[in-house]
Amino acid sequence: MSFLSNLFHSVLFQPLFNILIVFYLFIPGNDFGIAIIALTLLVKIILYPLGAKAVKTQRDFSRIQPLLKEIQEKYKNDKETQSKEIMNLYKKEKVNPFSPLLTLIIQLPILWALYWVVQQGLQAPQASILYSFIPAPSEINPFFLKIIDLSKPNWIFAVVAAALQFWQVKTAVVKQKADKNNKSKKTDISKMMEKQMQYFTPAFTLLILFNFPSAIGLYWIVNTLFTIGQQYLIFKKPKTELLTPELTPKS
């Protein structure tokens, strides 16, 4: 654990923390909020290929749900054939079922480090964290635009972040056309999970940010806005770019 902790600190936390301090020092007026926005955007731009892949895969999974359900029902008494047909569908549509997990594993440590950087950035930086060539500010001015104290919770930031989270999850879900011949679709496990995520994630965000410094809320808002924009760029592409054939469940 000590090795992983040191690796996390030296490879992720320390570089990101130093970049935040550089932004803070060189931004006119030493606005900590603008420094957070700049760092968040920088990280999101670097991670854009991974994020885009995750969004596209999520979209593809949602779009092939009718065919997955059809296979599951057709071979419900033959699990071996069912598994084989599902893997054939993934292969045909070039959907990697493990892609979201791998992408999450890569992104989580970076996002976790970014969270701690924002949290720790509110305090006067320790010399041991800063690189030798970066001057240490005597103190951190926590105000954003000289109005909002980012060291204290802010209910407006919490509500905005939760609302954006709701919109981001909502727009990530592909709404399938109603199938009159398949009423059981309403109880499909994937649909239930999507509904739970659509409401649970924003509620959790709201609960957390009500008690956290609003610097975290600002980071959350910028991060979610970038993700929404990323989804828009990917989803506006023609359906043929998302999946090879037009997916419609067989009658």
C-alpha positions in Angstrom: 0.0 0.0 0.0 2.9 2.3 0.8 4.3 1.8 -2.7 0.9 2.6 -4.3 0.4 5.6 -2.1 3.9 7.0 -3.0 3.2 6.3 -6.7 -0.2 8.1 -6.6 1.5 11.1 -4.9 4.5 11.4 -7.1 2.9 10.5 -10.5 -0.6 12.1 -10.1 -1.2 14.3 -7.1 2.1 16.2 -7.0 2.2 17.2 -10.7 -1.4 18.3 -10.7 -1.0 20.2 -7.5 2.0 22.1 -8.9 0.1 22.9 -12.1 -2.8 24.3 -10.0 -0.4 26.5 -8.1 1.3 27.7 -11.4 -2.2 28.6 -12.7 -3.0 30.4 -9.5 0.3 32.4 -9.5 0.1 33.5 -13.1 -3.6 34.2 -13.5 -4.2 38.0 -13.0 -5.6 38.7 -9.5 -4.6 35.2 -8.3 -8.2 33.9 -8.7 -8.3 30.4 -7.3 -11.6 29.6 -9.0 -10.2 30.4 -12.4 -7.1 28.3 -11.6 -9.5 25.3 -10.8 -11.4 25.8 -14.0 -8.1 25.9 -16.0 -6.7 22.8 -14.3 -10.0 20.9 -14.8 -10.2 21.8 -18.5 -6.5 20.8 -19.0 -7.1 17.4 -17.5 -10.3 16.8 -19.4 -8.6 17.8 -22.7 -5.8 15.3 -22.0 -8.3 12.6 -21.1 -10.6 13.5 -24.0 -9.8 10.3 -26.1 -10.6 8.1 -23.1 -13.7 10.0 -22.2 -14.9 10.0 -25.8 -14.4 6.2 -26.0 -16.3 5.7 -22.7 -19.2 7.9 -23.9 -19.4 6.2 -27.3 -19.3 2.7 -25.7 -22.1 3.7 -23.3 -24.1 4.9 -26.2 -23.5 1.7 -28.2 -24.5 -0.5 -25.3 -27.7 1.4 -24.8 -28.5 1.2 -28.5 -28.0 -2.6 -28.8 -30.2 -3.3 -25.8 -33.2 -4.5 -27.9 -31.0 -7.1 -29.7 -29.4 -8.2 -26.5 -32.9 -8.7 -24.9 -34.0 -10.6 -28.0 -31.0 -13.0 -27.7 -31.6 -13.5 -24.0 -35.2 -14.4 -24.5 -34.6 -16.5 -27.6 -31.9 -18.6 -25.9 -33.1 -18.3 -22.3 -33.0 -22.1 -21.9 -29.6 -22.5 -23.6 -27.1 -20.3 -21.7 -24.1 -21.5 -23.7 -25.7 -20.5 -27.0 -26.9 -17.3 -25.5 -23.4 -16.3 -24.4 -22.0 -17.2 -27.8 -24.7 -15.1 -29.6 -24.1 -12.2 -27.3 -20.4 -12.2 -27.9 -21.0 -12.5 -31.7 -23.2 -9.4 -31.4 -20.5 -7.5 -29.6 -18.0 -8.6 -32.2 -20.3 -7.7 -35.1 -21.0 -4.2 -33.7 -17.4 -3.7 -32.6 -18.5 -3.2 -28.9 -16.0 -4.2 -26.3 -17.9 -5.2 -23.1 -14.8 -4.6 -21.0 -14.1 -1.1 -22.5 -16.1 0.9 -19.9 -14.4 -0.9 -17.0 -10.9 -0.4 -18.4 -11.6 3.2 -19.2 -12.9 3.7 -15.6 -9.8 2.0 -14.1 -7.6 4.4 -16.0 -9.6 7.6 -15.3 -10.5 7.1 -11.6 -7.0 7.6 -10.1 -6.6 10.8 -12.2 -10.0 12.2 -11.2 -9.4 11.2 -7.5 -6.0 13.0 -7.6 -7.7 16.1 -9.1 -10.3 16.1 -6.3 -7.6 16.0 -3.7 -5.6 18.7 -5.5 -8.6 21.0 -5.4 -9.2 20.2 -1.7 -5.6 20.7 -0.6 -5.2 23.7 -2.8 -7.3 25.8 -0.4 -4.4 25.5 2.1 -1.0 27.2 2.0 1.1 24.7 0.0 3.8 22.8 1.8 7.3 23.2 0.4 7.6 19.4 0.2 4.8 19.2 -2.3 6.0 22.0 -4.6 8.8 21.5 -7.1 11.9 23.5 -6.4 11.4 25.8 -9.4 7.9 26.8 -8.4 7.6 29.7 -5.9 5.3 29.0 -3.0 2.5 31.5 -2.4 2.4 32.8 1.2 -1.3 32.1 1.3 -4.1 31.1 -1.0 -6.9 33.6 -1.7 -10.0 31.3 -1.8 -12.3 33.7 -3.5 -13.7 33.2 -7.0 -14.3 36.4 -9.0 -13.8 38.2 -5.6 -17.3 37.1 -4.6 -17.6 33.4 -3.7 -15.5 32.0 -0.9 -14.5 28.6 -2.3 -13.4 27.3 1.1 -17.0 27.2 2.3 -20.0 25.2 1.1 -22.2 26.9 -1.4 -25.8 25.6 -1.9 -26.1 27.3 -5.4 -23.0 25.4 -6.7 -24.4 22.2 -5.1 -27.8 22.6 -6.9 -26.2 23.5 -10.2 -23.8 20.6 -10.1 -26.6 18.1 -9.2 -28.8 19.5 -12.0 -26.0 19.2 -14.6 -25.3 15.7 -13.4 -29.0 14.8 -13.9 -28.9 16.3 -17.4 -25.6 14.5 -18.2 -27.0 11.1 -17.2 -30.3 11.7 -18.9 -28.7 12.7 -22.3 -26.4 9.6 -22.1 -29.4 7.2 -22.2 -30.8 6.2 -25.5 -34.5 6.2 -25.4 -35.8 3.1 -27.2 -39.1 3.2 -29.1 -41.9 1.5 -27.3 -42.5 -2.0 -28.3 -46.1 -3.0 -28.0 -45.3 -6.7 -28.4 -42.8 -6.6 -25.5 -44.2 -5.2 -22.4 -41.5 -6.7 -20.3 -39.1 -4.1 -21.6 -40.3 -1.8 -18.8 -38.8 -4.1 -16.2 -35.6 -4.7 -18.0 -32.7 -4.7 -15.5 -30.6 -2.3 -17.6 -33.5 0.2 -17.8 -34.0 0.0 -14.1 -30.3 0.7 -13.5 -30.3 3.6 -15.9 -33.3 5.1 -14.0 -31.6 4.6 -10.7 -28.4 6.3 -12.0 -30.4 9.1 -13.4 -31.7 10.0 -10.0 -29.3 8.5 -7.5 -26.2 10.2 -9.0 -27.5 13.8 -8.8 -29.0 13.2 -5.3 -25.6 11.9 -4.1 -23.8 14.9 -5.8 -26.2 17.3 -4.0 -25.7 15.6 -0.6 -21.9 15.6 -0.9 -21.5 19.2 -2.2 -23.8 20.6 0.5 -21.1 19.8 3.0 -17.9 20.2 0.9 -16.0 23.4 0.1 -17.5 25.0 -3.0 -14.2 24.6 -4.7 -15.2 21.0 -5.2 -18.5 22.1 -6.5 -16.8 24.4 -9.1 -14.6 21.5 -10.2 -17.7 19.3 -10.4 -19.6 21.8 -12.5 -16.8 22.4 -15.0 -16.1 18.6 -15.3 -19.8 17.8 -15.9 -20.2 20.6 -18.5 -17.2 19.3 -20.4 -18.7 15.8 -20.3 -22.1 17.1 -21.6 -20.3 18.9 -24.5 -18.3 15.7 -25.2 -21.5 13.7 -25.4 -23.1 16.3 -27.7 -20.2 16.1 -30.1 -20.4 12.3 -30.2 -24.2 11.9 -30.2 -24.7 14.4 -33.0 -22.9 12.1 -35.4 -25.0 10.0 -37.8 -26.2 6.7 -36.3 -24.2 4.8 -38.9 -21.0 6.1 -37.2 -22.1 4.8 -33.9 -23.1 1.3 -35.0 -22.5 -0.5 -38.3 -26.1 -1.4 -39.1 -29.3 0.3 -37.9 -30.2 -1.7 -34.9 -33.9 -2.5 -34.6 -35.3 -5.6 -32.8 -36.6 -8.2 -35.0 -40.4 -8.7 -35.0 
